[in-house]
């Protein structure tokens, strides 16, 4: 990755980073270095760790398999708490990161270009907007769908939940749905369900400008057996090259 980072200020009201209070010090060092390199001011979401989850919290937010104090429930709760913080502080929009995210050196410039695109496109409803910036599932916009000068492409699913943008309107819809129906799936799958129910419009940023270290082998995964491993990292690099090539010829 290019070691030159821009001082371009992000055109967003708030940045949240989801983080576990204890036992993830290496992730804190990593994410703080990432944010410093990109000149990004951020706020940690630290509540919602497994020891924090009691019956009252479970009853308020979750049903079915998510009604348990598990890593998946904790992770999803932190996303929900970020939405509540956005609404409580009346931010107009927010960028949300998980703490294992790696940002491309041009992240700020591409992100801001996406924000300008939102303003000029009549087919984007900012009250339902959700933008995925990461490559964590190695899904890319096929080259046959690309339009010169365009960064945002409407899709039917997200690409995990390590780096995404939402608006105040999007947060309101998610919290309203939560109050009515509660959450029965981990955050990224829940987002997909909200899209299917017409509450969110999901867009992918192309090119992707973020990558989760727990997917690429650079961090242990908090949600599965996957561990930090050089073999995983090399395998990920090759898989990414292959997938990018496939999408280029589609």
Buried (B, 14 or more C-beta within 10 A) or exposed (E): EEEEBBEBEBBBBBBBBBBBEEEBEBBBEBBBEBBEBBEBEBEBBBBBBBEBBEEEBBEEBBEEEBBEBBBBBBBBBBBBBBBBBBBEEEBEBBBBBBBBBBBBBBBBBBBBBBBEBBEEEEEBBBEBBBBBBBBBBBBBBBEEEBEEEBBBBEBEBBBBBBBBBBBBBBBBBBBEBBEEEBBBBBBBBBBBBBBEEEBBBBBBBBBBBBBBBBBBBBBBBBEEEBEBEEEBEEEBEEEBEEBBEEBEEE
